[in-house]
Amino acid sequence: MAIESIGGKLPSIIQEAQKQTKDISGFGNVLGEFIGSVNDDQLKSAQITNDFISGDGVEIHEVMIAGEKAKTSLELLMEIRNKTIDMYRELTRMSL
C-alpha cells in the first residue's frame, strides 16, 4: 500500500475551495438582481397607475396586471427572506 503526499492533491483542493467561494458570491449576485427586479416591478406598477390616473391611455386591466405582478414578486421575495432567516437560525442552533 503506497502513501501519497498531500502536495499532489493540494492544488485541486485549493481550486475546489475557490470554486465554492465563487458559488457563494454568485448567490449574492442572483439575490441582488432579484431584489432589483422586484424594485423595478414596484416602480413600473406605480408609474402605470399614475399614467392611468392622469388619463394617458392606460387601460384598467394593465394597471391590475402590473399591480398583481408587483405584489406577487414582493411576496416571493418576503418568503425567500423568511426561509433564509429560518435557515440561519437553524444553523446557529445546530452549532451551539
Biopython code that builds the backbone (N, CA, C, O; Angstrom):
import numpy as np
from Bio.PDB.StructureBuilder import StructureBuilder

atoms = [
    (1, "MET", "N", (0.849, -1.166, 0.000)),
    (1, "MET", "CA", (0.000, 0.000, 0.000)),
    (1, "MET", "C", (0.898, 1.233, 0.000)),
    (1, "MET", "O", (1.745, 1.398, 0.878)),
    (2, "ALA", "N", (0.704, 2.093, -0.991)),
    (2, "ALA", "CA", (1.525, 3.289, -1.121)),
    (2, "ALA", "C", (0.804, 4.470, -0.495)),
    (2, "ALA", "O", (-0.411, 4.618, -0.621)),
    (3, "ILE", "N", (1.571, 5.296, 0.172)),
    (3, "ILE", "CA", (1.023, 6.505, 0.786)),
    (3, "ILE", "C", (1.386, 7.684, -0.115)),
    (3, "ILE", "O", (2.556, 7.915, -0.418)),
    (4, "GLU", "N", (0.366, 8.419, -0.534)),
    (4, "GLU", "CA", (0.594, 9.566, -1.410)),
    (4, "GLU", "C", (0.805, 10.825, -0.571)),
    (4, "GLU", "O", (0.261, 10.956, 0.526)),
    (5, "SER", "N", (1.594, 11.734, -1.101)),
    (5, "SER", "CA", (1.800, 13.002, -0.390)),
    (5, "SER", "C", (0.622, 13.938, -0.655)),
    (5, "SER", "O", (-0.069, 13.820, -1.666)),
    (6, "ILE", "N", (0.414, 14.847, 0.252)),
    (6, "ILE", "CA", (-0.676, 15.814, 0.103)),
    (6, "ILE", "C", (-0.329, 16.887, -0.917)),
    (6, "ILE", "O", (-1.216, 17.567, -1.433)),
    (7, "GLY", "N", (0.956, 17.038, -1.209)),
    (7, "GLY", "CA", (1.395, 18.064, -2.155)),
    (7, "GLY", "C", (0.782, 17.892, -3.528)),
    (7, "GLY", "O", (0.502, 18.886, -4.198)),
    (8, "GLY", "N", (0.566, 16.667, -3.970)),
    (8, "GLY", "CA", (-0.033, 16.431, -5.278)),
    (8, "GLY", "C", (-1.510, 16.784, -5.315)),
    (8, "GLY", "O", (-2.025, 17.154, -6.370)),
    (9, "LYS", "N", (-2.187, 16.680, -4.212)),
    (9, "LYS", "CA", (-3.628, 16.947, -4.166)),
    (9, "LYS", "C", (-3.951, 18.376, -3.736)),
    (9, "LYS", "O", (-5.088, 18.823, -3.882)),
    (10, "LEU", "N", (-2.976, 19.084, -3.217)),
    (10, "LEU", "CA", (-3.214, 20.429, -2.693)),
    (10, "LEU", "C", (-3.754, 21.399, -3.741)),
    (10, "LEU", "O", (-4.699, 22.127, -3.437)),
    (11, "PRO", "N", (-3.209, 21.453, -4.955)),
    (11, "PRO", "CA", (-3.770, 22.389, -5.939)),
    (11, "PRO", "C", (-5.247, 22.124, -6.239)),
    (11, "PRO", "O", (-6.020, 23.068, -6.402)),
    (12, "SER", "N", (-5.645, 20.863, -6.312)),
    (12, "SER", "CA", (-7.054, 20.575, -6.596)),
    (12, "SER", "C", (-7.951, 20.959, -5.418)),
    (12, "SER", "O", (-9.095, 21.367, -5.620)),
    (13, "ILE", "N", (-7.441, 20.832, -4.189)),
    (13, "ILE", "CA", (-8.202, 21.234, -3.007)),
    (13, "ILE", "C", (-8.388, 22.745, -3.002)),
    (13, "ILE", "O", (-9.470, 23.235, -2.679)),
    (14, "ILE", "N", (-7.345, 23.488, -3.356)),
    (14, "ILE", "CA", (-7.422, 24.951, -3.409)),
    (14, "ILE", "C", (-8.409, 25.393, -4.486)),
    (14, "ILE", "O", (-9.203, 26.308, -4.265)),
    (15, "GLN", "N", (-8.363, 24.750, -5.643)),
    (15, "GLN", "CA", (-9.290, 25.103, -6.717)),
    (15, "GLN", "C", (-10.737, 24.835, -6.309)),
    (15, "GLN", "O", (-11.626, 25.626, -6.624)),
    (16, "GLU", "N", (-10.971, 23.749, -5.626)),
    (16, "GLU", "CA", (-12.325, 23.428, -5.161)),
    (16, "GLU", "C", (-12.821, 24.480, -4.164)),
    (16, "GLU", "O", (-13.979, 24.894, -4.222)),
    (17, "ALA", "N", (-11.951, 24.908, -3.258)),
    (17, "ALA", "CA", (-12.335, 25.936, -2.284)),
    (17, "ALA", "C", (-12.641, 27.256, -2.980)),
    (17, "ALA", "O", (-13.586, 27.949, -2.603)),
    (18, "GLN", "N", (-11.853, 27.609, -3.991)),
    (18, "GLN", "CA", (-12.103, 28.843, -4.737)),
    (18, "GLN", "C", (-13.419, 28.757, -5.506)),
    (18, "GLN", "O", (-14.139, 29.750, -5.606)),
    (19, "LYS", "N", (-13.739, 27.593, -6.045)),
    (19, "LYS", "CA", (-14.994, 27.396, -6.767)),
    (19, "LYS", "C", (-16.175, 27.577, -5.822)),
    (19, "LYS", "O", (-17.168, 28.202, -6.195)),
    (20, "GLN", "N", (-16.085, 27.042, -4.604)),
    (20, "GLN", "CA", (-17.166, 27.184, -3.646)),
    (20, "GLN", "C", (-17.346, 28.642, -3.235)),
    (20, "GLN", "O", (-18.473, 29.086, -3.014)),
    (21, "THR", "N", (-16.254, 29.385, -3.130)),
    (21, "THR", "CA", (-16.330, 30.813, -2.807)),
    (21, "THR", "C", (-17.039, 31.565, -3.925)),
    (21, "THR", "O", (-17.842, 32.458, -3.655)),
    (22, "LYS", "N", (-16.755, 31.218, -5.173)),
    (22, "LYS", "CA", (-17.422, 31.862, -6.300)),
    (22, "LYS", "C", (-18.907, 31.539, -6.300)),
    (22, "LYS", "O", (-19.719, 32.404, -6.626)),
    (23, "ASP", "N", (-19.281, 30.322, -5.946)),
    (23, "ASP", "CA", (-20.686, 29.942, -5.896)),
    (23, "ASP", "C", (-21.435, 30.770, -4.866)),
    (23, "ASP", "O", (-22.578, 31.160, -5.102)),
    (24, "ILE", "N", (-20.817, 31.042, -3.738)),
    (24, "ILE", "CA", (-21.455, 31.839, -2.695)),
    (24, "ILE", "C", (-21.651, 33.270, -3.183)),
    (24, "ILE", "O", (-22.723, 33.845, -2.993)),
    (25, "SER", "N", (-20.642, 33.842, -3.803)),
    (25, "SER", "CA", (-20.794, 35.208, -4.309)),
    (25, "SER", "C", (-21.795, 35.233, -5.454)),
    (25, "SER", "O", (-22.467, 36.245, -5.654)),
    (26, "GLY", "N", (-21.914, 34.152, -6.208)),
    (26, "GLY", "CA", (-22.914, 34.058, -7.267)),
    (26, "GLY", "C", (-24.316, 34.123, -6.709)),
    (26, "GLY", "O", (-25.193, 34.747, -7.306)),
    (27, "PHE", "N", (-24.545, 33.480, -5.559)),
    (27, "PHE", "CA", (-25.853, 33.535, -4.908)),
    (27, "PHE", "C", (-26.180, 34.969, -4.513)),
    (27, "PHE", "O", (-27.315, 35.418, -4.674)),
    (28, "GLY", "N", (-25.194, 35.683, -4.001)),
    (28, "GLY", "CA", (-25.408, 37.080, -3.637)),
    (28, "GLY", "C", (-25.770, 37.924, -4.849)),
    (28, "GLY", "O", (-26.625, 38.806, -4.767)),
    (29, "ASN", "N", (-25.117, 37.653, -5.974)),
    (29, "ASN", "CA", (-25.432, 38.393, -7.196)),
    (29, "ASN", "C", (-26.848, 38.094, -7.681)),
    (29, "ASN", "O", (-27.579, 39.000, -8.081)),
    (30, "VAL", "N", (-27.230, 36.818, -7.643)),
    (30, "VAL", "CA", (-28.579, 36.436, -8.074)),
    (30, "VAL", "C", (-29.621, 37.084, -7.172)),
    (30, "VAL", "O", (-30.628, 37.608, -7.648)),
    (31, "LEU", "N", (-29.373, 37.044, -5.873)),
    (31, "LEU", "CA", (-30.312, 37.648, -4.927)),
    (31, "LEU", "C", (-30.400, 39.164, -5.139)),
    (31, "LEU", "O", (-31.488, 39.738, -5.089)),
    (32, "GLY", "N", (-29.273, 39.797, -5.369)),
    (32, "GLY", "CA", (-29.260, 41.239, -5.632)),
    (32, "GLY", "C", (-30.018, 41.598, -6.898)),
    (32, "GLY", "O", (-30.746, 42.590, -6.933)),
    (33, "GLU", "N", (-29.847, 40.790, -7.940)),
    (33, "GLU", "CA", (-30.575, 41.027, -9.182)),
    (33, "GLU", "C", (-32.073, 40.836, -8.980)),
    (33, "GLU", "O", (-32.881, 41.575, -9.541)),
    (34, "PHE", "N", (-32.440, 39.841, -8.176)),
    (34, "PHE", "CA", (-33.860, 39.602, -7.912)),
    (34, "PHE", "C", (-34.470, 40.764, -7.136)),
    (34, "PHE", "O", (-35.591, 41.182, -7.424)),
    (35, "ILE", "N", (-33.751, 41.278, -6.172)),
    (35, "ILE", "CA", (-34.239, 42.437, -5.404)),
    (35, "ILE", "C", (-34.413, 43.634, -6.341)),
    (35, "ILE", "O", (-35.395, 44.368, -6.236)),
    (36, "GLY", "N", (-33.474, 43.827, -7.243)),
    (36, "GLY", "CA", (-33.591, 44.910, -8.227)),
    (36, "GLY", "C", (-34.801, 44.716, -9.129)),
    (36, "GLY", "O", (-35.477, 45.683, -9.481)),
    (37, "SER", "N", (-35.076, 43.474, -9.505)),
    (37, "SER", "CA", (-36.227, 43.169, -10.343)),
    (37, "SER", "C", (-37.536, 43.464, -9.607)),
    (37, "SER", "O", (-38.475, 44.002, -10.194)),
    (38, "VAL", "N", (-37.593, 43.111, -8.325)),
    (38, "VAL", "CA", (-38.784, 43.406, -7.517)),
    (38, "VAL", "C", (-38.983, 44.912, -7.425)),
    (38, "VAL", "O", (-40.105, 45.403, -7.547)),
    (39, "ASN", "N", (-37.910, 45.637, -7.212)),
    (39, "ASN", "CA", (-37.997, 47.099, -7.144)),
    (39, "ASN", "C", (-38.484, 47.674, -8.472)),
    (39, "ASN", "O", (-39.310, 48.586, -8.487)),
    (40, "ASP", "N", (-37.979, 47.149, -9.583)),
    (40, "ASP", "CA", (-38.428, 47.616, -10.891)),
    (40, "ASP", "C", (-39.918, 47.356, -11.091)),
    (40, "ASP", "O", (-40.629, 48.203, -11.632)),
    (41, "ASP", "N", (-40.396, 46.182, -10.654)),
    (41, "ASP", "CA", (-41.821, 45.869, -10.759)),
    (41, "ASP", "C", (-42.661, 46.848, -9.943)),
    (41, "ASP", "O", (-43.721, 47.287, -10.388)),
    (42, "GLN", "N", (-42.185, 47.187, -8.754)),
    (42, "GLN", "CA", (-42.908, 48.145, -7.909)),
    (42, "GLN", "C", (-42.965, 49.524, -8.569)),
    (42, "GLN", "O", (-44.012, 50.172, -8.582)),
    (43, "LEU", "N", (-41.840, 49.961, -9.111)),
    (43, "LEU", "CA", (-41.797, 51.272, -9.762)),
    (43, "LEU", "C", (-42.657, 51.300, -11.022)),
    (43, "LEU", "O", (-43.337, 52.290, -11.295)),
    (44, "LYS", "N", (-42.625, 50.206, -11.793)),
    (44, "LYS", "CA", (-43.436, 50.128, -13.007)),
    (44, "LYS", "C", (-44.920, 50.167, -12.659)),
    (44, "LYS", "O", (-45.704, 50.835, -13.333)),
    (45, "SER", "N", (-45.300, 49.454, -11.613)),
    (45, "SER", "CA", (-46.698, 49.450, -11.183)),
    (45, "SER", "C", (-47.146, 50.857, -10.783)),
    (45, "SER", "O", (-48.234, 51.298, -11.153)),
    (46, "ALA", "N", (-46.310, 51.545, -10.036)),
    (46, "ALA", "CA", (-46.642, 52.913, -9.625)),
    (46, "ALA", "C", (-46.755, 53.839, -10.834)),
    (46, "ALA", "O", (-47.644, 54.689, -10.886)),
    (47, "GLN", "N", (-45.860, 53.677, -11.800)),
    (47, "GLN", "CA", (-45.880, 54.528, -12.990)),
    (47, "GLN", "C", (-47.136, 54.268, -13.825)),
    (47, "GLN", "O", (-47.772, 55.210, -14.298)),
    (48, "ILE", "N", (-47.494, 52.991, -14.007)),
    (48, "ILE", "CA", (-48.689, 52.667, -14.786)),
    (48, "ILE", "C", (-49.944, 53.190, -14.082)),
    (48, "ILE", "O", (-50.870, 53.676, -14.731)),
    (49, "THR", "N", (-49.966, 53.086, -12.759)),
    (49, "THR", "CA", (-51.101, 53.606, -12.000)),
    (49, "THR", "C", (-51.213, 55.119, -12.167)),
    (49, "THR", "O", (-52.308, 55.642, -12.370)),
    (50, "ASN", "N", (-50.095, 55.814, -12.084)),
    (50, "ASN", "CA", (-50.107, 57.279, -12.278)),
    (50, "ASN", "C", (-50.534, 57.650, -13.688)),
    (50, "ASN", "O", (-51.257, 58.628, -13.882)),
    (51, "ASP", "N", (-50.088, 56.867, -14.688)),
    (51, "ASP", "CA", (-50.492, 57.130, -16.066)),
    (51, "ASP", "C", (-51.997, 56.926, -16.240)),
    (51, "ASP", "O", (-52.652, 57.683, -16.956)),
    (52, "PHE", "N", (-52.541, 55.901, -15.582)),
    (52, "PHE", "CA", (-53.980, 55.652, -15.658)),
    (52, "PHE", "C", (-54.766, 56.800, -15.027)),
    (52, "PHE", "O", (-55.771, 57.252, -15.575)),
    (53, "ILE", "N", (-54.299, 57.261, -13.879)),
    (53, "ILE", "CA", (-54.990, 58.346, -13.175)),
    (53, "ILE", "C", (-54.959, 59.637, -13.989)),
    (53, "ILE", "O", (-55.931, 60.392, -14.021)),
    (54, "SER", "N", (-53.828, 59.873, -14.644)),
    (54, "SER", "CA", (-53.718, 61.107, -15.426)),
    (54, "SER", "C", (-54.359, 60.993, -16.808)),
    (54, "SER", "O", (-54.422, 61.981, -17.540)),
    (55, "GLY", "N", (-54.839, 59.791, -17.179)),
    (55, "GLY", "CA", (-55.541, 59.621, -18.456)),
    (55, "GLY", "C", (-54.638, 59.510, -19.654)),
    (55, "GLY", "O", (-54.983, 59.994, -20.731)),
    (56, "ASP", "N", (-53.493, 58.887, -19.497)),
    (56, "ASP", "CA", (-52.522, 58.767, -20.589)),
    (56, "ASP", "C", (-52.740, 57.524, -21.456)),
    (56, "ASP", "O", (-51.783, 57.003, -22.029)),
    (57, "GLY", "N", (-53.963, 57.048, -21.561)),
    (57, "GLY", "CA", (-54.260, 55.930, -22.462)),
    (57, "GLY", "C", (-53.936, 54.558, -21.903)),
    (57, "GLY", "O", (-53.768, 53.612, -22.674)),
    (58, "VAL", "N", (-53.843, 54.419, -20.600)),
    (58, "VAL", "CA", (-53.574, 53.123, -19.974)),
    (58, "VAL", "C", (-54.908, 52.523, -19.549)),
    (58, "VAL", "O", (-55.725, 53.189, -18.913)),
    (59, "GLU", "N", (-55.118, 51.269, -19.903)),
    (59, "GLU", "CA", (-56.358, 50.580, -19.559)),
    (59, "GLU", "C", (-56.288, 50.030, -18.139)),
    (59, "GLU", "O", (-55.203, 49.797, -17.607)),
    (60, "ILE", "N", (-57.451, 49.826, -17.534)),
    (60, "ILE", "CA", (-57.519, 49.352, -16.152)),
    (60, "ILE", "C", (-56.914, 47.954, -15.999)),
    (60, "ILE", "O", (-56.313, 47.647, -14.970)),
    (61, "HIS", "N", (-57.071, 47.111, -17.018)),
    (61, "HIS", "CA", (-56.506, 45.762, -16.898)),
    (61, "HIS", "C", (-54.975, 45.799, -16.858)),
    (61, "HIS", "O", (-54.359, 44.940, -16.228)),
    (62, "GLU", "N", (-54.356, 46.778, -17.518)),
    (62, "GLU", "CA", (-52.900, 46.923, -17.455)),
    (62, "GLU", "C", (-52.464, 47.321, -16.050)),
    (62, "GLU", "O", (-51.431, 46.866, -15.560)),
    (63, "VAL", "N", (-53.252, 48.168, -15.412)),
    (63, "VAL", "CA", (-52.956, 48.595, -14.041)),
    (63, "VAL", "C", (-53.051, 47.396, -13.102)),
    (63, "VAL", "O", (-52.188, 47.196, -12.248)),
    (64, "MET", "N", (-54.104, 46.603, -13.267)),
    (64, "MET", "CA", (-54.312, 45.440, -12.400)),
    (64, "MET", "C", (-53.208, 44.398, -12.593)),
    (64, "MET", "O", (-52.720, 43.827, -11.618)),
    (65, "ILE", "N", (-52.814, 44.149, -13.833)),
    (65, "ILE", "CA", (-51.759, 43.171, -14.111)),
    (65, "ILE", "C", (-50.437, 43.627, -13.505)),
    (65, "ILE", "O", (-49.739, 42.837, -12.869)),
    (66, "ALA", "N", (-50.095, 44.885, -13.697)),
    (66, "ALA", "CA", (-48.834, 45.405, -13.142)),
    (66, "ALA", "C", (-48.850, 45.362, -11.616)),
    (66, "ALA", "O", (-47.841, 45.037, -10.990)),
    (67, "GLY", "N", (-49.997, 45.690, -11.018)),
    (67, "GLY", "CA", (-50.111, 45.653, -9.559)),
    (67, "GLY", "C", (-49.979, 44.244, -9.008)),
    (67, "GLY", "O", (-49.300, 44.032, -8.004)),
    (68, "GLU", "N", (-50.621, 43.279, -9.653)),
    (68, "GLU", "CA", (-50.535, 41.887, -9.192)),
    (68, "GLU", "C", (-49.134, 41.316, -9.393)),
    (68, "GLU", "O", (-48.656, 40.537, -8.568)),
    (69, "LYS", "N", (-48.478, 41.699, -10.482)),
    (69, "LYS", "CA", (-47.109, 41.232, -10.710)),
    (69, "LYS", "C", (-46.182, 41.779, -9.622)),
    (69, "LYS", "O", (-45.343, 41.050, -9.093)),
    (70, "ALA", "N", (-46.334, 43.046, -9.295)),
    (70, "ALA", "CA", (-45.513, 43.658, -8.248)),
    (70, "ALA", "C", (-45.799, 43.008, -6.897)),
    (70, "ALA", "O", (-44.879, 42.751, -6.121)),
    (71, "LYS", "N", (-47.065, 42.744, -6.618)),
    (71, "LYS", "CA", (-47.454, 42.116, -5.354)),
    (71, "LYS", "C", (-46.887, 40.702, -5.242)),
    (71, "LYS", "O", (-46.358, 40.321, -4.197)),
    (72, "THR", "N", (-46.998, 39.927, -6.319)),
    (72, "THR", "CA", (-46.516, 38.546, -6.307)),
    (72, "THR", "C", (-45.002, 38.483, -6.159)),
    (72, "THR", "O", (-44.486, 37.651, -5.413)),
    (73, "SER", "N", (-44.292, 39.352, -6.862)),
    (73, "SER", "CA", (-42.828, 39.337, -6.760)),
    (73, "SER", "C", (-42.372, 39.767, -5.365)),
    (73, "SER", "O", (-41.382, 39.246, -4.853)),
    (74, "LEU", "N", (-43.083, 40.709, -4.750)),
    (74, "LEU", "CA", (-42.744, 41.124, -3.385)),
    (74, "LEU", "C", (-43.025, 39.999, -2.388)),
    (74, "LEU", "O", (-42.237, 39.771, -1.470)),
    (75, "GLU", "N", (-44.140, 39.299, -2.566)),
    (75, "GLU", "CA", (-44.459, 38.178, -1.680)),
    (75, "GLU", "C", (-43.411, 37.067, -1.800)),
    (75, "GLU", "O", (-43.023, 36.465, -0.799)),
    (76, "LEU", "N", (-42.958, 36.800, -3.020)),
    (76, "LEU", "CA", (-41.910, 35.792, -3.212)),
    (76, "LEU", "C", (-40.619, 36.216, -2.528)),
    (76, "LEU", "O", (-39.964, 35.398, -1.882)),
    (77, "LEU", "N", (-40.251, 37.474, -2.660)),
    (77, "LEU", "CA", (-39.051, 37.981, -2.002)),
    (77, "LEU", "C", (-39.155, 37.855, -0.487)),
    (77, "LEU", "O", (-38.180, 37.495, 0.174)),
    (78, "MET", "N", (-40.323, 38.147, 0.065)),
    (78, "MET", "CA", (-40.517, 38.032, 1.513)),
    (78, "MET", "C", (-40.415, 36.566, 1.968)),
    (78, "MET", "O", (-39.872, 36.295, 3.039)),
    (79, "GLU", "N", (-40.922, 35.638, 1.183)),
    (79, "GLU", "CA", (-40.817, 34.217, 1.531)),
    (79, "GLU", "C", (-39.365, 33.753, 1.471)),
    (79, "GLU", "O", (-38.924, 32.978, 2.320)),
    (80, "ILE", "N", (-38.626, 34.220, 0.478)),
    (80, "ILE", "CA", (-37.201, 33.875, 0.398)),
    (80, "ILE", "C", (-36.470, 34.422, 1.619)),
    (80, "ILE", "O", (-35.635, 33.736, 2.208)),
    (81, "ARG", "N", (-36.784, 35.651, 1.995)),
    (81, "ARG", "CA", (-36.183, 36.235, 3.194)),
    (81, "ARG", "C", (-36.518, 35.425, 4.436)),
    (81, "ARG", "O", (-35.638, 35.144, 5.250)),
    (82, "ASN", "N", (-37.783, 35.047, 4.589)),
    (82, "ASN", "CA", (-38.199, 34.284, 5.760)),
    (82, "ASN", "C", (-37.502, 32.926, 5.820)),
    (82, "ASN", "O", (-37.056, 32.500, 6.886)),
    (83, "LYS", "N", (-37.410, 32.256, 4.691)),
    (83, "LYS", "CA", (-36.741, 30.948, 4.661)),
    (83, "LYS", "C", (-35.249, 31.091, 4.948)),
    (83, "LYS", "O", (-34.662, 30.232, 5.605)),
    (84, "THR", "N", (-34.637, 32.155, 4.467)),
    (84, "THR", "CA", (-33.218, 32.391, 4.732)),
    (84, "THR", "C", (-32.984, 32.645, 6.219)),
    (84, "THR", "O", (-32.021, 32.134, 6.791)),
    (85, "ILE", "N", (-33.847, 33.421, 6.841)),
    (85, "ILE", "CA", (-33.721, 33.680, 8.279)),
    (85, "ILE", "C", (-33.917, 32.389, 9.073)),
    (85, "ILE", "O", (-33.182, 32.124, 10.024)),
    (86, "ASP", "N", (-34.916, 31.582, 8.679)),
    (86, "ASP", "CA", (-35.138, 30.302, 9.352)),
    (86, "ASP", "C", (-33.918, 29.389, 9.223)),
    (86, "ASP", "O", (-33.526, 28.723, 10.180)),
    (87, "MET", "N", (-33.325, 29.368, 8.027)),
    (87, "MET", "CA", (-32.139, 28.545, 7.799)),
    (87, "MET", "C", (-30.983, 29.025, 8.670)),
    (87, "MET", "O", (-30.273, 28.208, 9.257)),
    (88, "TYR", "N", (-30.786, 30.336, 8.762)),
    (88, "TYR", "CA", (-29.717, 30.885, 9.577)),
    (88, "TYR", "C", (-29.923, 30.526, 11.051)),
    (88, "TYR", "O", (-28.983, 30.127, 11.738)),
    (89, "ARG", "N", (-31.151, 30.670, 11.523)),
    (89, "ARG", "CA", (-31.438, 30.316, 12.922)),
    (89, "ARG", "C", (-31.175, 28.844, 13.197)),
    (89, "ARG", "O", (-30.625, 28.490, 14.239)),
    (90, "GLU", "N", (-31.567, 27.989, 12.261)),
    (90, "GLU", "CA", (-31.345, 26.557, 12.414)),
    (90, "GLU", "C", (-29.845, 26.235, 12.445)),
    (90, "GLU", "O", (-29.395, 25.424, 13.254)),
    (91, "LEU", "N", (-29.089, 26.870, 11.568)),
    (91, "LEU", "CA", (-27.647, 26.628, 11.542)),
    (91, "LEU", "C", (-26.969, 27.111, 12.831)),
    (91, "LEU", "O", (-26.086, 26.441, 13.367)),
    (92, "THR", "N", (-27.389, 28.267, 13.311)),
    (92, "THR", "CA", (-26.780, 28.748, 14.553)),
    (92, "THR", "C", (-27.190, 27.885, 15.735)),
    (92, "THR", "O", (-26.399, 27.694, 16.659)),
    (93, "ARG", "N", (-28.412, 27.358, 15.725)),
    (93, "ARG", "CA", (-28.845, 26.467, 16.781)),
    (93, "ARG", "C", (-28.044, 25.159, 16.746)),
    (93, "ARG", "O", (-27.696, 24.613, 17.793)),
    (94, "MET", "N", (-27.759, 24.671, 15.563)),
    (94, "MET", "CA", (-27.000, 23.430, 15.421)),
    (94, "MET", "C", (-25.553, 23.591, 15.861)),
    (94, "MET", "O", (-24.942, 22.643, 16.356)),
    (95, "SER", "N", (-25.003, 24.785, 15.683)),
    (95, "SER", "CA", (-23.594, 24.991, 16.003)),
    (95, "SER", "C", (-23.366, 25.212, 17.509)),
    (95, "SER", "O", (-22.226, 25.167, 17.973)),
    (96, "LEU", "N", (-24.431, 25.448, 18.262)),
    (96, "LEU", "CA", (-24.273, 25.669, 19.706)),
    (96, "LEU", "C", (-24.133, 24.403, 20.468)),
    (96, "LEU", "O", (-23.993, 24.430, 21.690)),
]
sb = StructureBuilder()
sb.init_structure("model")
sb.init_model(0)
sb.init_chain("A")
sb.init_seg("    ")
for serial, (resi, resn, name, xyz) in enumerate(atoms, 1):
    if name == "N":
        sb.init_residue(resn, " ", resi, " ")
    sb.init_atom(name, np.array(xyz, "f"), 0.0, 1.0, " ", f" {name:<3s}", serial, name[0])
structure = sb.get_structure()
